[in-house]
């Protein structure tokens, strides 16, 4: 799903303009898309209704969501995947910051203050009631990357123990578009915010602030505000991984201002950071900040059921989607519900519908087909991470899988956009069944935004399971470029906003087109003896080969 974002204040005007534009776009061509004969539309509308309150984990709306999916799995006749239960408990720690002070930056003859939400977003992953930094020295560490395989170390020669690290988002390949540097325009995992926090913690930093820029991040500041404020979640238990005291983002304008007071322009620092011989250095400024932190521990749940294979039930195909969204927010103007119709009622309803169809097969497929609705994706892919570490079915016997996140709702297309293009042989199955629909596969529009690392499939990828993550492209059947432009603006304006609801622009034919495609891919694999592999040269191939040896 291609994502760029608008200020929420402008949404009524944007949507009004889109409505006018939509009325002037070319009328849809009549095309026969067979209906995926399940209760898909009911599932979508139920999950994204106000009754489910935005489906945030551990909230009443989240609990209602889990119960609904579980009841539907049971009604379909799926077998529970966790013994006699459809639920896999995911230990969650909920952490919410309160009473944020301004972020103060001081140096000789310089004193700046930045406001929470507008200029910066900060939080903590540590379990403590109050957080305070007092005159923490600020270090500029370029992109905050240590990548020996690329000959890159942004922390070389400096001790950041107890200090605040300031870094750019993404990786150097994005800016230079040099295929010989990292992976060129396509983001590596080194470019992800999760990596920046992890590496700063390994270096012993007390805090890390990522400078937000819409292009390199792949999303606007509104997404940072909506996603990183309010309750945040992490996996409970002892995982042995260090965390910094303060994790945060700094608005681009705020960063430009304090860089200027430190004697640098943002562009100067960017140029320095893009050099392979970059050396980190002190900005000559100190940071102070404090806030309270409330935390609690509870379980959320992945919901998992399966259709047992008739010949090789120990071998499994996985369909995965996240059921959670951002919940609701109480404001002076009233309650705002983040319904999450596209993200990800469409995906959750898809695995429910595909499960419904597999459950009706007689005979059952030869391999088992597993359907997992995972929790806390919006909080950092937590449910899928927990499943990958604690699989209900052995990883070495997991043939492959399909992740469904944010399906196209604007009508059928000629093309399929593949996130992580040509990385595994799973793409061959997708291509074959796309061809049966007279469709072609294309690379995602913006590989630099790192979508391959931003959805639940990635946690299974990390343990070697070949996964497909795909969606419709931009070549809408019977529509012109004006319509495609309207779609782009509309979906971007609704992402992580209260306007992500089922609305009049939805054309359900495209959804049914993709449901058939994903079903057919899984059906072929579930009735074959194939074991798809990663392509030569991918970093996950060796992990898969180790799984192959365990299976043999």
N, C-alpha and C positions, 0 to 999 in steps of 0.2 A: 504494500500500500504506500503510495508516494505521499509524503507528508511535509507540508510547510504550513505556517500558522498565522492567524490574524488576531488582532486585539479583540477581546470579547465585546468591547464597547461598540465596535464596528459591525458586529455580526448581523443585527437587524437590517442594516443598509446593504451589506454584502448579499444576504439571502434574498432581499427584495430585488436586488439587481440580477441575481441568478435566476429568479423566477421569471423576470422579464426576458432574460436571454434565452431561457429554456423554451419559452413560448415561441421564440423566433427561430429556434434550431430546426434543422431538417427533421421531418417526421420519420418515425422508425419504420424500417422495412419489415414487411410481414415475413417472419421466419418461424419455422416449426421447431420449437424446442420442446421435446417431450417433458412432461411434468415428472419430477422425481416423486413417485407416488407414495409419499409418507406425509407426516403431519408437520412438515418443516415450517410453514408459515406460522402455525400456532405456536411452535416452540419459540421462534424468534420474538413474536409479539408478547408472549408471556414473560420471557426472560428480560425483555427491555421495558416492561411496563413499570409505572410508578410504584406499583405494589411491591416490587423487588428492590426498590430504594437504591439502585445503582450497584448492587451486588458486591459491596466491600467485604473482605474477609472479616470474620468474627462479629459482624453486626447482625441485627435481626434480618436485614435483607440478604446478607450472605448465608445465614442459616436457612432461610427460606429457599434460596437457590439450590443449596446442596440437597435439601429434602426433595425438591421438585425433580432434579436430575435423577436422583436415586430411585424415586418412585416410578419414573418413566422407564428407567433401565429394567426395573423389576417387572413392570407391566409388559415390556417387550419380550421377556423371557430370557434376558441375559443372565449368565452366571456371575455371582459376586467374585471379584478378582482377589480379594484379601481374605482367604478362608471362607467364612460364611458371611462376610461383610462386603458391601460395595465401597466402604470408606477406608482410606489410608490416612491415618492421622499425621498431619504435618505440624510439628511443634513450632509455633510462631511466637516471636516476641514482638509486641506492639509498642512502639516508642513514639511519643509525641512531644515536641518542644513547645514551650510556653514562655511568655514574658521575655521576649527577645529584646535585648538592648540594641541600640545602633552599633554597627561595626565601626569602630574608631581606628583611624590610622594616623600615627603621629611620627614626626621627625622634627628636626630643628626648623622652627618657623613654619611648620606645616601641621595642620590639624584638619582632618576630614572625617565626616560622618556619613555612613551609608545606611539606608533604611531597609529593614526586613521586608521582603516581598517585592518591593519596587527596584531595589538596587542589588540585593543579595538574598540568597536562600541558604540557610545553614541548618545542620542537625547533627545528631550523634548516633552511633550504633552501640555505644557503651551503656551499661546498665547502672546509671547513677542519677541522683535526683537533681543535681545542678552541674552546670558546665561553665567553666570560666577560663579565658585566656587573658593574661595581663602582660602587655608589652612583649608579645611574641615576635621575634625577629622574622621578617618576611624575606624569603629566598625565591628568586625567579629560577625555575628549573625547566625552562623550555616547554617541551611536550610531556615531561615527566616519565620518559620511557627508558627502560633498560632492556635492550634487545641484542644480545651477543651475536645472534645469527645475521643481524644487519649491521654489525659493527657500530652500535649506537648505545650511548650511556649518558643520559641527561643529568645524572647525579654524580658523575665522576669528579673526584677531588674535593668534595664538600661534605661536611657533616651537618645534617639537617635535624639531628636529634633534638626534640622538643621545640622545633621551629615551625613556622607556617610556610608551606610551599605553594607558590602560584604557578599554574601551568595552563597551556592552551589545550583546547579540545581537539580530537582527531589525531592524525599522525602526519609527519612531514610529507609523505607521498601525496596527500590530498592537495596541498598548496602547490607543489612543484609539478604534479602530474607526470612524474618521471617513473615509467614502469620498472626501472632499475633500482628505485628507492622504495623500500617496503614493498607494497603491491601497487604502486602508482595511485591513481585516483580512488581505487577501491579501498575502503577502510579495513585495517587489520584489527585484531582484538586490542592491540596497543593503543588504538584510538578511542576506545570505549571509556566512559566515565568510571565504570566499575574497575577497570584496570588501573586508572589513575589513582583511585583511592587505595587499592590493594598495594601498589608499588610504593606509594608514599608511606604506608604503614610499615612495609618491609624495611624502608629506609629509616624508620624511627621518628618520622615527623609527628608533630602534635596536631597539625591541621593541614588541609589542602583545599585550595580554592581553584576551581576550574573557570577560566574566562569563557563566558558564553558568546558564541557567534552562531547565528542561525544556519549559515551555509555548512560550516564544518560539523556542527552538532547534528544537523538534519531535522531540527525542530526549533520553534521560536521560544521566546522567553515565557509566554503564557503556559507552555507545556511544563517548563521548569517550575513555575509558580504553582500550577495545579497538581503536579505529580510529586513534588518534593516537600510541599507543605502539608500540614495535617498529619494523621497517624502514618507511620512508616513501619515496615515489617522486616524481620530477618529470621532465619532459621534458628530455633533454640538449640540448646545442648552445647556441649563442648566441641568446637570444631578446630580449635588450636590455631586459628588464623588471627593475626593481629589486626587491630583497627586503629585508625587515628582518632583523636578525641573529637575533632570537628571536621565534618565533611560538608563541602558547600560549593555553591556556584556564585559567580560574580557577573553582574550585567556588564555587557561590553562597554557601555558608556561610563559606568563607574570605574572599570578597569582602565579605560583610556585616561580618565581624570587623574587617578592616583599614579599611573605610570608617568604622566606628564609632570606631576609634582616631584617625582623621583628623578626627573631629568631625561626621560625617554619618551618617544612616541610609541604607540602600539605597533606601528608598522616597522619601526626600528627593531623592537624586540622580536617581532615575527621573523624578520630577516636573520637576526642572530640565531634564533632557535632552529632555523632550517639548515644550519651548517652542521656537518658531521663532526666538526671539531669544537662545537659549542661547549662552553664551560659555565656551569651555574654560578650565580653570584648573589650577594645580599643587595637588596634594593635600598638599604639604608633607612628603612621605615619599620615601625613596630605596630602590631595589631592588638587591640583589646576587644573583648566580646564576652557576653554572658547570657545565659538563658536557663530556664528550668526544664527538667525533663521528667515526664511521667512515663512509666513503663509497666507492662503487665505481660504475663505469660499465659498462653492458651493454645489450644489446638484448632487449626483449621483442617480442611480435609480435601484431598484428591478423591474424586468419585470415579471408580473403575469397575467395569464389567466386561465380560467377554463371551464370544460365541466359540464353543469348544470345537476344535478341529476333528474331523471324522477319521483321519488316517494318521496324521502327525501332530497331535494336539500340543506337544511340548514346544513346537516351533510357532512363533507368534509374529503377527503383523500388528503394528500400533497405529491407531488414529488418535490424535491429541489436539486439544483446544483448551484455552483457559476460560474459566467461567466467571472470573472476578472482574470488577471494574472499580471506579473511583468513589462509589458511594454517594452520599449527599452532603450538603453543606448548609448550615443555618446562617443566614445573613440578615442584616437589618431589613432588607427588602422581602425576606421570606425564605423558605426552604428551596434550595436548588438541587435538583437530582441529576446526576450524571448517568443517564440511562444506558449508555454503551450499546446501542442497537447494532451498529456495524462492529464495534470493538468491545466485546466479542460475542454478542448474542448470535451473530451470523455464524461464527465458527463453532460455538457450543451446540447450537441447533443443528449444524451440519453433522457433527459426529453422532448426535442423537438420531438423526434421520438415517444416516448410513448404518448405524447399529440396528435400527428398526428393519432395514432391508436385509441385512445379513442374517438377522434372527429369524426371518421368515423363509430362508432358503431350506429346501428339502431335496437332496441331502445337504447337510452342512458343508462348508468348505473344508478342504483337506487339512489346512493349518488353522490354528486358533487365531481369531481376530479380536484384538483388545481395544477398548474404547476408554480413554482416560480424559476426564475433565479436571484440569489441574487448577490449584488455587494460587493466589498471590503473584500472578505474572506481573501485574502493574507495579509491584513492590520490589522487583528485581528477579523475576523468573524463579521464585522460591519453591513453588509446588513441583515444578518439573526438575529442579535441582535436587530436591529431596527424593523424588522418584528415581532419578538417575543414580543416586548414591544408595538407595534402598529399593531396588526394583522388585516388583511383585512377580515378574517373570524373568528368568536369567537373561542377562544382556547377550551372552554368547549364543543364545537360541532365538534372539530377536532378529528377524530377517531384515526388517526395514520399517519405515513409518512415514506417515503423512501428518504434518502439522497444519492446522487451519486457523488463521488469525486475520479477521477483518476482511470478509469477502466483498467482491464487487457487487454493488446493488443497483447499478445504472444500466443494465442491459447486456445482451450477449456480445461477445467480441470475437474477432478473428484470431487473436493472439493470447498467449499465456506468458506472463512474466515470471521468471524463475529467479528466486533469491538464492544466491550461491550457485550461479550458472555453471553447469558442466563439472561439478565437483564429484559426483558419484554416478554409478550405473543406475540408480533410481531414476535419473532423468530419462534414460532410454525407455522405461515403461511409461512415463508420463508423455513422452514424445509420441509413442506408438498410439496411445489412446486419444491424444490431442489430434493426431492425424485422422483418426476415425471421425472426429467432429469437424474436419476441414479447418483445423486450427494449427498455428505454428508456435513454437517456443521462442521467446526472446529473452535477452538478459534484462534484469531490472534496470529502470531508468537511472537510478542514483546509487550505484554500488558504494560510493564514497560515504553514504550515510550509515553504513554498517548494519543494515537490517538483518543480515545473516546472523549477527550476534545479539539480536534484540527480540527474539521470540523463543518460545519454549523448546523448539526442536534442538536448539544449540546445546542444551544440557545433555541430550542423548547423543548428539554428535560428538561431544567431548569424551564419551565412553565408547565411541567407535561405531554407533548405529547409523547407517545411511538413512538420511531423512530428506523428504521433499517438502519444501515450503514455497508455494506458488500461488498466484492469483491472476485474475484477468489482466490483460494489458490495456492499452489505450485506443486500439483500433476497433471501435464499436461498429457492429454490423448495421449497415443502412444509415449511419450517422456521419456527419461531417466533422471537420476540425473544430468548428465552433462549439459543437456539442461536447467534444472531448475537453475543450478548455473550460466549459461550464462545469463538467464533472470534476475536473482537477480543483477548481476553486471551491466547489461545494464540499467535497470530501475533506479538503484541508481546513476549511472554516469550522467543520463540525468535530474534528478529531479532538478528543479529550475535553469536549465542551458539552454544555447542557443541551445543545441542539442535536446531539447524536441520537436521534430517535427515528422510528419508521415514519417516512413522510411521502409526499405526493410524487417526488422524483424517482422513487424506487421502481425499478423494472425487474420483477422477480424472475424473468426468463434467464437472465445472466446467472442468477444464483442456481437455478435448476441445471443450467449448462455445466457449471462447475461441480455440482453434486454428482452428476453422472460421471464426470471425468475422474474425480477422486475415488468414487466407488469402483469404477472399472479397473483402475490401477491396483487397488487393494485386492479386488477379486482375482485378478490374474496372479498376483503374488501368492495369495492364499491357496491357490490350486496348482502351484508349480513346485518344482524342486530347486529353483534358483536361489542363489545367495548373492545379492548385489554387493559390489565392492566399491570402495573409494577409488577415484582416478589416481593414476600414478602421479606422484609428486605432491599430493595433498597431505597435510600434517596429520590426518586422521587414519590414513591407510595402515600404518604400523599397528595402531590400536586394534583395528578390525582384524588384521592378520593374526594378532595374538588371540583374539576371540575365536577365529577359525581353528587355530591349533587346539584350543580348549574343547571345541565341539568335536573335533576329530579324535 
